[in-house]
Amino acid sequence: MNIYWDSFKTFFKIGIFTLGGGYAMIPLIEEEVVNKHRWVSKEEMLDLIAIAQSCPGVFAINIAIFIGYKLRKERGAIATAAGTALPSFLIILMIALFFHQFQDNRFVAAMFRGIRPAVVALIAVPTFNLAKRAELSKWTLWIPIVSALVIWLMGVSPIWVIIAVGVGGYLYGIYGSGINGRGAI
């Protein structure tokens, strides 16, 4: 068994069969990496998703790099990142070569209009699954709700929200974990 080839093939398959970007890949990555190959545990996957979201760059590549690095350090990271990026690169290359020939085609335009709602669902399902696994309680449920509202209604950059929540979590971990005996403020 060649782990480099296996991880490349796994992430290539994930990359080629996923529409909607990195978040839409989460169910496929979880199925392959956690359930099928058992390269990471469910808890590790949740942590890797959180880290990949907070790092600059493309989410799908970030998570692939983290999983590959966990498997086989730098070479594993290169194999998984290449597997993730190559399908998109090839598809975009093909579209760029032939786009001018079908850009005004009614069938193609209708197909893209039909794909859009499905992509929303592909992003929503992993979001709800992540929320369940994050073990939100009545004490922590306000964090994602307020974060989403601040981004959506006030137009605050998600970067500032991530920084604020990270600093808040750090301070809570140092000073607030013993308040009320439950760790709740």
C-alpha positions in Angstrom: 0.0 0.0 0.0 1.4 3.4 -1.0 0.0 6.0 1.3 1.1 8.8 -1.0 -0.8 7.4 -4.0 -3.8 6.4 -1.9 -4.1 9.8 -0.4 -3.6 11.5 -3.8 -6.3 9.3 -5.3 -8.7 9.9 -2.4 -8.4 13.7 -2.5 -8.5 13.7 -6.4 -11.8 11.8 -6.2 -13.1 14.3 -3.6 -12.0 17.2 -5.7 -13.5 15.9 -8.9 -16.9 15.0 -7.5 -17.5 18.1 -5.4 -19.4 21.1 -6.6 -19.6 24.2 -4.4 -16.1 24.6 -3.0 -14.4 23.5 0.1 -17.3 23.5 2.5 -19.3 21.3 0.2 -16.3 18.8 0.3 -16.6 18.3 4.1 -19.1 15.3 3.9 -16.9 13.6 1.2 -13.7 14.3 3.1 -15.3 13.0 6.3 -16.6 9.9 4.6 -13.3 9.0 3.0 -10.8 10.2 5.6 -12.7 9.4 8.9 -15.0 6.5 8.0 -13.4 4.7 5.2 -9.6 5.0 5.6 -9.6 6.0 9.3 -6.8 8.4 8.8 -8.2 10.8 11.4 -10.8 10.5 14.1 -14.1 12.5 14.1 -12.7 14.8 16.9 -9.5 15.4 14.9 -11.5 16.2 11.8 -13.5 18.8 13.7 -10.3 20.4 14.9 -8.8 20.3 11.5 -11.8 22.0 10.0 -11.6 24.7 12.6 -7.9 25.2 11.9 -8.4 25.1 8.1 -11.1 27.7 8.3 -8.9 30.1 10.3 -5.9 29.9 8.0 -5.5 32.0 4.9 -6.0 30.3 1.6 -8.4 27.9 0.1 -10.3 25.8 2.7 -10.2 22.6 0.6 -6.4 22.9 0.1 -5.8 23.8 3.7 -7.7 20.8 5.1 -6.0 18.5 2.6 -2.6 19.8 3.6 -3.4 19.2 7.3 -4.6 15.7 6.7 -1.7 14.9 4.4 0.8 16.3 6.9 -0.7 14.2 9.7 -0.3 11.1 7.5 3.2 11.6 6.2 4.5 15.1 7.0 5.6 17.2 4.0 5.3 14.6 1.3 1.9 13.6 2.5 0.8 17.2 2.5 2.0 17.6 -1.1 0.2 14.4 -2.2 -3.1 15.5 -0.7 -2.9 19.1 -1.8 -2.1 18.0 -5.4 -4.9 15.6 -5.4 -7.4 18.3 -4.2 -6.2 21.0 -6.6 -5.6 19.0 -9.8 -9.3 18.3 -10.6 -10.3 22.0 -10.3 -7.3 23.0 -12.3 -8.1 20.6 -15.1 -11.8 21.5 -15.1 -11.0 25.3 -15.2 -8.5 24.7 -17.9 -11.1 22.9 -20.1 -13.7 25.6 -19.4 -11.2 28.3 -20.3 -10.4 26.6 -23.6 -14.0 26.0 -24.6 -16.0 28.6 -22.7 -16.4 31.0 -25.6 -18.1 28.2 -27.6 -20.9 27.6 -25.1 -21.2 30.7 -23.0 -24.5 31.8 -24.7 -26.0 28.3 -24.8 -29.4 28.3 -23.1 -29.0 24.7 -21.9 -25.7 25.5 -20.1 -27.2 28.6 -18.5 -30.2 26.7 -17.3 -27.9 24.0 -15.9 -26.0 26.5 -13.9 -29.2 28.0 -12.5 -30.2 24.6 -11.4 -26.9 23.9 -9.7 -26.9 27.0 -7.5 -29.6 25.8 -5.1 -28.0 22.4 -4.7 -24.7 24.1 -3.8 -26.5 26.0 -1.0 -27.6 22.7 0.4 -24.2 21.2 0.0 -22.8 24.0 2.1 -25.7 24.0 4.6 -25.6 20.3 5.5 -22.0 20.2 6.7 -22.6 23.5 8.6 -25.4 21.9 10.6 -23.4 18.7 11.1 -20.4 20.7 12.4 -22.7 22.6 14.8 -24.0 19.3 16.2 -20.5 17.9 16.7 -19.2 21.2 18.2 -21.4 20.4 21.2 -23.0 23.8 21.4 -24.8 24.5 24.6 -27.1 27.2 25.8 -24.0 28.9 27.0 -22.2 28.8 23.7 -25.0 28.9 21.1 -24.9 32.7 21.0 -21.3 32.7 19.5 -22.1 31.5 16.0 -25.4 33.4 15.9 -23.8 36.7 16.8 -20.8 36.1 14.6 -23.1 35.4 11.6 -25.2 38.5 12.3 -22.2 40.7 12.7 -20.8 39.5 9.4 -24.1 39.6 7.5 -25.9 42.7 9.0 -22.9 44.9 9.9 -20.6 43.9 7.1 -17.7 43.1 9.5 -14.9 41.1 7.8 -14.9 37.4 8.9 -11.2 37.9 9.7 -12.0 40.3 12.5 -14.7 38.0 13.8 -12.3 35.0 13.8 -9.6 37.1 15.6 -12.2 38.4 18.2 -13.6 35.0 18.9 -10.1 33.5 19.1 -9.0 36.2 21.6 -12.3 35.7 23.5 -11.8 32.0 23.6 -8.2 32.4 24.8 -9.3 34.8 27.6 -12.2 32.6 28.6 -9.8 29.6 28.8 -7.5 31.6 31.1 -10.0 33.6 33.3 -13.5 32.3 32.8 -13.4 28.5 32.9 -14.2 28.4 36.7 -17.0 31.0 36.8 -20.3 29.6 38.1 -18.7 26.2 38.5 -19.9 25.3 35.0 -17.5 27.3 32.9 -20.3 29.6 31.9 -20.3 33.4 32.5 
